[in-house]
Amino acid sequence: RHGPAEVFDREKPAMVILSDYAKGLLSDSTCKAIIENCKKLNIPVIADPKGRDYSKYKGAYTLTPNKKETAEACGVNINETDALLKAAEQLKNSLELDFLAVTRGEEGISLIDDTQIQHIPATAKKVFDVSGAGDTVIATLAAGLVHGLNPHDSLQLANIAAGIVVGKVGTVPVTQAELLKT
């Protein structure tokens, strides 16, 4: 497999994001077709998943479920962190992902790859509204990966961006100036 920075080509997308809102558009067959076709073109697919069955995302580059979604997909108690992360590691392997990024709110983000589980602490000072935090994480993660950052550094940047977003009311964009200030 190739990382996103290795496949950058102006003639095709550098990455595809599947943001599943469980409204029916991203059916099993649609997700599988997108991932399969993107693999043929060496285009990484990252997804913010929904539902209990993540098999439709098999072969994606990464997923960014939150803690609740991970617990539901893995059938474990949301409050048992060790069991949750162990189950998430098994999920990563069964779906053949390069890594899994579990967003855990005030606990930050857990990055699960082939060698370890790393915890990236949350950066939010105050939380006013979590609307759009997941979208911010996946968009910033994608931007970091496309521009050559490794998953850990991309997730650190995504975590900072999410910390900015939750400190505001409503769904808001994060500016470059805000990121640089942090």
N, C-alpha and C positions, 0 to 999 in steps of 0.2 A: 504494500500500500504506500501511497505517496501522501505526504502532508500537503495542506492547502497551498503553502508558499511555493512548493515545487511544481505545481500545476497551473500557475497563474498564466493566463492566456487571454488577450483582449478579444479574441474571437468567440469565447464562451464564458459562461459565468465562472467565477473563481470558487463559488460555494453556493449551495442551495440550503435555505432554511425552511423547515416545515414547522410552522407554529400551529399546533393542533388545539383548537378551541372546543373540540367535541361537538361540532355542529353538523357533522356528516360529510363535509367536503373531503376530508382526508380519510377515506375508507381504507380498509385493508388492501384492496387491489390497487388503489391509487398510490398509497405510500410505497408498496412493494414495486410498482412500475417505475416510480420516480427514482427510488434508490437503485434499482437494477440498471436503469438507463444512465443514471449519473455515474455509476461505477464503470460502465463501459467507456465513458468519456473522461474518466479520472477526475470527476467533480465530487468533492466531499459533500455529504449531506449531514446537517445537524438538525436535531428536532427537539422541540419542547413538547413532550408527549402528554397524552391524556388517556384515560381508561385504565383498566386492570390488565389487559393483555397487550404487551408491548411487542409481540412477535411481528407486527407489521413494520416495525422499525429495524428489523434485523439487517445487519450489514451497513447501517449508517455509520458515519464517522464518530459521532457522539450524540448523547441525549442530555438534556438539562432539566430533569424532573425536580420538583420541590420535595421536601421531606415527606409531606402527606401523600403525594403521588407515588413516591418510591415505596413507602410502607404499604400502600394499597396494591401496587403492582407485584410486590414481593410477598404479600401476605404476612407481614410482621407488624408488631406493635410499634407505633410511631414514637413511643417514649423509651424504647430500648435501643439506644444508639448503637451499641456494639453489634447487636443482632441485625439492625437496619443496615449498617455498613457492610457487614459480612454478606447479607442477602443481596445488597446492591452490587457487590463484587461478583457474585455468581450471575446476576442479571447481565452485567457488562460482558462477562465471558460467554454466556449463552446467546447473546445477541450479536456477538462478534464485533463489538465496538472497539475503537482505538482507546477510548477512555470514557468515563461517565462522570458528569458533574452534577452532584446533588446539592441543590440550593437549600440552605437550612435556616433562612431568616436571620435572626439575631446571632445564630451560631456560625454564620458565614457560609462557605461553600466547601464541600468535600470533593476532592479530585481523586478518582479511582482509576489507576492505569494498570499496566501489566506487572508493575513491580511494587507498587505501594499505594497507600491511601494518605493523601496530604490534606491538611485542613487549612483553609485560608480564612482568617478571622474577618468578621463583619466590620465595616468601617462607618456605618451610620451613627451619627451623634444623637439625632432625634428622629423618631419615626412618626410621620403625620399621616401617610397614605401609602399603602403597598401596591396600589394600582400601577400596573406597567412595569413592576420590578422584574418579573420573569422575562418580559419582552426586551427590557434593557439588557439583562444578562446575556441572552442569546445573541442579540444584535452586536453587542460589544465583544463578546467572545468571537463571533465570526469575523469582525473587523480586525481583531488582534491576530487571529490565525491567518487570515488572508495576507496580512502585512508581515508575516514571518515570525511572529511571537510564538513561543512554545505554549502548550496548553496551560501550564501553571501561570505564566506571565499574562496570558490572555485572560485567564479567570481572575487574576488579581485586578486587572484593569476593569473587568466586568463587575467585580465586587465593589470597586470604588464608584463606578457609574451607578450601580443599584443603590449604594448608600446616598448618593446625591438625590436620586429620584424619590426615594421614600421620605426624604426630608422636605418634600414639597407636597402640596395638595393637588390631586388630579394626575392625569397622565401627561407628563412633560418630557421634552427632549433634554439631553445632557449636552452642554456645549464643550468644545475643546478647551476653552478658557477655564471652565469649571474643573475639568479633569486635570489640567496642568496645575491648578491651584492646590489640589489635594495632595 
